[in-house]
Amino acid sequence: MRVVSLHSPAVPGMGSLEAAYLPTGFVAVLAPDGRLRRGLHGALSGEAGPDGVIVTSPRGPDPVLARLPDDLADRLRTGRRLNDLPSVLEAGTRALAWLGGLDRIEAARTRLGHLRGALAGGGPPELILKRIRELEGAPAEFAALDEEVRRHREDDVEVTGDLEQATMDWLRERQDAETRLQAYRDRARELKARLRQMEEGGAVTPCPTCGRGLDDHFQAVLETLRDEWEGVVQDGSWWRRRREQLDLKPEALQEMEGRAVQLHATVRDLTQRAEAARLRVDQLSDARARLAARAVEDGSASGESAARDDIDEETAAAVDEALAESGRQLAELARGRLLDRTAAHLLRLTAGRLLGVRWTAAGRAELVGPEVDLPMPADEDAAAAQLAARLAAVELVWETAGVGHAALLVGDPFDRLDEAVKVRAADLLSERVGAGLVQVILVTRGEVVDLVPEAFDGVLEYRSEGGGGVLRPVPAGTGVIRISG
């Protein structure tokens, strides 16, 4: 889910913020100090204030990723509340395990808990039957809402694509007006300086071509320059007015944004309702299990009931432990995949100085060097490991979910790297964009853009305007090149 644009009238600690368009690929967002970078990272993470609007593509979360617990997909993408290496590894491991079957294991353990509660006396059958009747319509409701979510999501994707194209056309036209205006201003200054030189030098002013005095040609050349200067000033005034017109978003574009926001809100509301209906479907299954358990219990002879309950409770406890062990095994497999991918990225970032990360029996992460483990790594090494782990987690989670629009927002850890590692990190992130990520946004001071400008597909710079600021594109990077035909 890449970020297309951002508008907020009140970013905490910054005031208003406007980013009309963020391109695909590897994008640098430059800001001069830590406070601004933290504010930008927060805004791009979704903390743009109560009235903030972030346009993403696709507009809504993928249904598979949306079912991850604790907002794991978005936290891995943005880095929110993942402030060190262990927290990144824990979040990535849980997300991968959940997609690998941990969700079904947790659901089975929950249903088993309900069944054990029923065996211990889960309420009169009449109340359970009443609850079943209340929930009988949940499966049909869930199916209808799920279909409605799918249809609206398709509309949302289509509108977002149209909005993105319209925004690009507007920005391109605005940039063209800015460039032309600057060219006319430069030419006007040149002509003004030449006119001043001629007026001060008189007829002996040297010809700019041959170097001899103008003499009898002085007045004709002077009039020609004045006419050209007046024409340049007039054309420049037109382009100034045109640029001022284009500073405001066209009305059609604003209407399209409103439509996109409305669709996004509809998809979000429908997704929440569908998820609530899915939970009611689970509750219906649980209620039916409780009713079946009560029927078994009530049909037993009183002398056999206690023995049957004991046996059932013992069996249920054994099943629960088996399910828990399966969950632990899934987590171990998921952690192993994540550590392997992290090691590959960390080896690349540090040019072989660090070989990977080891997860200890005590639940701690230790960096592995060629000769020794590093339980207390330097700050630069910890930052490199954190970046490598989050990149690995996003790639693996999105690959496992079968979702093709993985994106990454990188902030503070990058600026803690030393210069050589920053260069290798920029090359790695640029390469991973080509290998599957649709967008990597790097919020940084900006030195790396001067070191490896060819790695970036776009560069935006924070500029203060009024009571807030805007993200303006600057001429750097290579841009996204598309070859057709």
N, C-alpha and C positions, 0 to 999 in steps of 0.2 A: 504494500500500500504506500505509494509515493505521495509526497506533498506537492500539490500543484500551485496553490496560492494561500495567502494568509492575510487576514485583516482583523485587527483588534483595536478598539478604542482605548483599552486600558490593560496593558500588560503589566503585571506587578513589578514595580521598581523601574519601569521604563516609560510609561505613558503609552501613547498610541504606537502601533506598528503596522506597516503595510508592506507586503511582498506580493506584487501583482502576478508574478510567474516565476516558478522554480523549475528549471529544465530537468530532463532525465539525465542519467549518467552520473558521473562523479562531479559534485558541485561543492565549491568552497564558499562559505559564508564568513566574511571577514569583519571583525570588530576589534577596536583598539585595546579594550581593557576587560578584565575578568568579570566585572559586574554586568556589562553589556552582553558578553558571551553567555553568561549564565541565564540572563533574561531571554536571549534569542533561543538558546537550547530549550528552555522551558516552554516558550511559545510554540516552537516547532514540534515539541513533544505533545502538544494538546492542551497546555496550560496557558491559553491565550486570553484568559479573563472570562467573566460571565457572558459578555456579549461578543466574544471572539468567534470568528468563522475560519475554519481551516478546510479548504477544498482538497480532497484526496482522490486518487485514481487507483483502484475503484473507490467509489464514495463510501461504501459500507464495508465492515470487516468480513472476511471470508467465513462462511458458516462453520467450517471445520476448526479454524483457528479461534473463532469466537467462543467455542466450547471449552477451550483450555481454561483451567481454574486460575483465579487470582490475577486475571488480565495479563497472563504470561506473555502472549504473543506481542502485545503492544509494549510491554516493559522491555522485552529483548530487543525490539526494533529501536526503541528510543533511549534505552539505558536508564529509565526512571527507576529509582529506588534500587539500582544495582551499582553500588558504589565501590565494590572491590571484587577481586577474583573469586572468592568463595561464593558470594551471592550470585554472580553470573553463572558459575558452574551448577549451583543448586537449581536455579531457575531453568537453565537449559536442560539439565537432566530430567527434571520433573515434566517439562513440556514434551520431551522426546518419549519418555516412558508413558505419558498419558496418551500420546498418539499411537504408541505401540501396543496398547491394550490395558494400561493401568486404569483407564476410565471404566472399562467393563468390570475389572476386578473390584474397584471401589464401589461400583453400583451393586455388584453381587454381595459384597460384604454388608452394604446398607440393607439390602433386602433380607439377608440372613439375620441381621440384627433385629429387624422387624419380626421375622418369623420366630426368633428366640423369645422376643417379647410376647408374641402371641401364645407360645407354649407356656410361658410363665403366667398367663392370664391377661390377654390383650384386649379385654373388653367383651361385652355381650355380643353374640352373633348378630342381633338385631341392629346394633349401632354400626357394625362393620358392613352389613348389607345395605344400610341406609347410605353409608359413604360410597359404596360401590355404585349405587344408583345415581348419586350426585356426579360421579366421575365418568359415567358410561359414555357421555358425548365427547370426552377428551380426545380419543384417537382421531375421530373425524374432524374435530376442530383443529388439531395439530396438522393434519394432512392439508386442510384448506389454507391455513396460515402459511405453511411451508411453501405451497404453490404460489401464494400471493407474494411472499418474500422474493421468490425466484423471478417472477414477472417484473416486479418493481426494481429489482436489482439490475435486470437487463436494461430497463428504461434509464436507470441511473447511470449505468456505464455509457450508454449512448449520449445522454445529455452532457456528461462529463467530458467525453471526447469532443463534442461540438464546442463546449465552453473553452476547452484547452486550445483548440484551433483558433477560435475567435480572439482569445486573449493573446496568442502569439501574433496574430495579424495586427492587433492594436499596438502591441509593444514594438513590433517591427516598424510600423508606420511612425510611431512616436520617436523611435531612435533615428529614423531617417530624417525626420524634421529637425531633431537636435543636431545631427551631423551637418545638414545643409546650412542651418543657422550659424553654426560655428565657422563653417567655411566662408560664408558671406561676411561674418564679423572679421575674420582674419584678413580677407581681401580688402575690406573697408579700411582697416588699420594700415595696411601696406600702402594703399592709394593715398590715405590722409598724410602719412609720413612723406611720401613722394611729393605731394602738393606743397607741403610745408617747406620741403627742401628747395623746390623750384621758386616759391614765393620769396624765400630768403636769398637765394642765389641769383635770381634774375636771369637775364639773357645768357649769362656766362655759365649757367648750370650745365654740366656735362651730360651728353646724351647717354642713356643707360646702355645703348648698343655699341656705339663706336667710341665713346669717351670724349668726343669733341664738343665744344660749346654749342648750344642750340641756336644762338644768335637769332636770325630772322624766323626760325621755326618755333621760337619759344612760346609765342601766344597761342599758336595752333595746338601745340602739344599740351599746353596748360588747359585749354578749353576741352580737349579730348579727355584728359585725366579727370577734369571736373565732371564732365558728362558721365564718364564711367563710374566715378565715385557716387554720384547721385543715383545712378541706376542700381548699383550694388546696395546702397542704403535702402532704396525702395523695395528691392527684392528681399533684402534681409528683414525688413519690417513685416513683409507678408509671411515669411517663414517663422518669425517670432510669434505672430498671431496664431499661425497654424500650430506651432508647438504648444502654446497656451491652451488651445482648444483640445489638443490631444492629451494634456495633463489630466483631464477628467475622463473617466471611463465612459465610452459611448452608452447611450440609453439602452440600446439593444443588448449590449454586453451585461449591463446591470440587471436587465430583465432575465437574461439567461442565467446569471448567477443566482437570482432569486428562485428561479425554477429548480436549479440544482440543489440549493439549500433545502427547499421544500421537499424534494424527492429524497434527499439524504435523511431528513427528519422522519419521513414516512417509512423508509426502509428500517431505520433504527427502531421506530415504534413497533413495526410489524415483527422485527427480529426478537424484540423483548417479549411480545405477546406469544410468538411461536415457542420461545424458550419456556415461558410459563405454562403453555399447553403441554409441552413435552414433559415437564415436571409432573403435571397432573396425570399424564399417561403412566409415568413411573409410580405415582401414588395409587393409581388404579391396580397396577400389577401387585403392589405390596398389599393392598386391601384384600385382593382375591387370595393371595398367599395366606394372609392371616385367617380369612374365613375357612380356607381348606384345613389349616392347622387346628382351628377350633372344632371343625367337624370330626377330625381324627381323634382329638382329645375327648370330645363328648361321646363318641361312639365306643370308647374303651370301657371295660369294666372297671369299677372303682378300685378293686384290688390290683389290677394290672396298670392303672393309670400312672401311679407314682413311678413304677419301674420303667414304663414307656417314656415318661417325661425325662427320667434320668438318662436313659439311653439316648433320647433325642437331643438333650442338652449336651451330652458328651460328644455325640456325633457332630452337632452344630459347632462346638468349640474346635474340634479337629479340622472341620472344613474351613472355619475362619482362619486358623493358623496356616493351613495350606494356601489359602488365598493370599494371606499376608506375605508368606514366603515367595509366592509367585510375583507379587508386587516388588519385593526386594530384588529378585532376580532381574525383572524388567528394568529396574532403576540401575542395576550394575551394568547391564548391557548398554543402556542409554548413556551412562557416564563414560563407558569405554569408548563408544563412538565419538562422543564429544571431546574426550581427551586426545584421541588420535587426530581428529581434525584440528584441534587447537595446537597440537605439537607441530603439525605441518606448517601452520601459519606462523607460529612463534619461531621456528627454525628459520623461516624466510625473513622475518622481521629482524632477527638478531644476527643474521649471517652465520649461523651455526654456533654462536656463543651459548645459547640456551636450546636444549633439545626437546623440552616439553614440560608437562605438569604431572605430578604424581598426587593421587588422592590417598591420604593416610587412613589407617584404621580408626584413628581418633576423629576423622571427619575434617581434616585440614588439608589445604592445598599447598604443595611445595614445588618450587621450580627445580627442574633437573638440568644440570650442566654436564659437560663432557666428563668431569671427574668427581663432582660432588653435588649433593642436593643443596638447595638454598632456602632453608626455612624462613630466613629473614631477608628477603630480596631487597635490593636498592629500589628507590622510588621509580626510576626509569624502567627497571625490569618488571616491576609490578604493573606499571601502566601498559607495557608492551603485552604482557600476559593477559591483562584484562581486555585489551582491544582484540587480541587473537581469539580469546574464548567467546566473546560476544559475536564476532564475525562468524566463527564456526557454528555457534548455536543458531543464529538466524538462518544460515545456509541449510543446516541439517533439519531444522524444524519445518521450514518452508518446503524443502525437498520431500520430507516424510509426509507432509500434509498434501502434497501434490499441487501446491499453489505456485503459480508462475510470476508473482509480482512482489518478490521479496525486496525490502528496502532497509536502509540502516541510517541512523542518525548518530554521529560521533561528535563528542564534545571534549571535555576536560582531559581524559587520558592522553589524547594526542599531543597536546602542548607540553606534557611532561616528558615526552621522548626527547632524546638527544637528536642532533641534526641528521646524522647518518641514518638513524632508525626512522625518522620522519620521512626521509626520501624513500626508503624502502617501503614504508607503510603506504605512502601515496601511490607508489607503483603497484603494490599488492591490491589496494582498494580499487584502483582503476582497472586492474586485470579482472578482479572478481565481478565488477560491473559487466564486463564483456562476457563473463562465464555464467551469468544468471541473475545477479542483482539488477533491478531496474533503476535504482537510485541510491547513491550514498551522499548524504549531506554532511560536510565537515565544517563545524563551527570552530574557527581558529583565529590566531593572531594574523597569520598570513605569510610568514617567511617562506613556508614550503611552496607557495604559489610562485615566488620568485626563483626558487631552486629547481622546481620541475613543472613549469607551466604546461608542458605538453601532456601531463597526466590528467588534467581537468577538462571536463566538457563545458563548464560554465563557472563563472566567479561572480558573486554578488557582494557588495560592500554596504555596511550599515552607515547611513548618513542621517545626522540630526536634522529634523525639519519641524519647526513649530514646537509643539509640546511633546513630540515623540520622534519617530524616525521611520525611514523607509529602507528597503533593500533594493539597491540599484545595481544593474549589471555593469561590469567594467570590462574593458577589452583585454581579456586574458583567456587562456585555454584554447583548445582546438575546436570545440563545439562537437555536436553529434553529427557524424557523416553517415548519410543513408545512400546506399547504392541501389538503384532500381534498373529494371530492364534486363 
